């Protein structure tokens, strides 16, 4: 993930971040199911998705503390 991606997450409104968080969580569950079935070759998506999810949660918690 690039630094510009991190900055763009910080500039997005709370509602949009929550939608993105929900979308990423669904993708993570879908990829886990694909992996268990043997249909997923690239397992690096797990690390990428988890990182994005944690980044969004961090931004949301920081925004909540500042309000």
C-alpha positions as CSV (number, residue, x, y, z in Angstrom):
1,X,0.0,0.0,0.0
2,X,1.3,3.4,-0.9
3,X,1.5,6.4,1.3
4,X,-1.1,8.2,-0.9
5,X,-3.6,5.4,-0.2
6,X,-3.2,5.9,3.6
7,X,-3.7,9.7,3.1
8,X,-6.8,9.1,1.0
9,X,-8.3,6.9,3.8
10,X,-7.8,9.7,6.3
11,X,-9.6,12.2,4.0
12,X,-12.7,10.0,3.4
13,X,-15.8,10.5,5.4
14,X,-16.7,8.0,8.2
15,X,-19.7,6.5,6.3
16,X,-17.5,5.7,3.2
17,X,-14.8,4.1,5.4
18,X,-17.4,1.9,7.1
19,X,-18.7,0.8,3.7
20,X,-15.1,0.0,2.6
21,X,-14.5,-1.9,5.8
22,X,-17.6,-4.0,5.2
23,X,-16.5,-4.7,1.6
24,X,-13.0,-5.7,2.6
25,X,-14.3,-8.0,5.3
26,X,-16.6,-9.7,2.8
27,X,-13.6,-10.1,0.4
28,X,-11.6,-11.7,3.2
29,X,-14.3,-14.2,4.0
30,X,-14.7,-15.1,0.3
31,X,-11.0,-15.6,-0.2
32,X,-10.8,-17.8,2.9
33,X,-13.5,-20.0,1.5
34,X,-11.8,-20.1,-1.9
35,X,-8.5,-21.1,-0.1
36,X,-10.2,-23.9,1.8
37,X,-11.7,-25.2,-1.4
38,X,-8.3,-25.1,-3.1
39,X,-9.3,-22.4,-5.7
40,X,-7.0,-19.7,-4.4
41,X,-3.4,-19.8,-5.6
42,X,-2.2,-16.4,-4.3
43,X,-2.4,-16.4,-0.5
44,X,-0.8,-12.9,-0.2
45,X,-4.2,-11.4,-0.5
46,X,-4.9,-12.3,3.1
47,X,-2.0,-10.1,4.4
48,X,-3.0,-7.2,2.1
49,X,-6.7,-7.4,3.1
50,X,-5.9,-7.6,6.8
51,X,-3.6,-4.6,6.5
52,X,-6.2,-2.5,4.8
53,X,-8.8,-3.5,7.3
54,X,-6.6,-2.6,10.2
55,X,-5.7,0.7,8.6
56,X,-9.3,1.6,8.2
57,X,-10.1,0.6,11.8
58,X,-7.2,2.8,13.0
59,X,-8.4,5.8,11.0
60,X,-11.9,5.4,12.3
61,X,-10.8,5.1,15.9
62,X,-8.6,8.2,15.6
63,X,-11.4,10.1,14.1
64,X,-13.7,9.0,16.9
65,X,-11.3,10.2,19.5
66,X,-10.9,13.6,17.9
67,X,-14.6,14.3,17.7
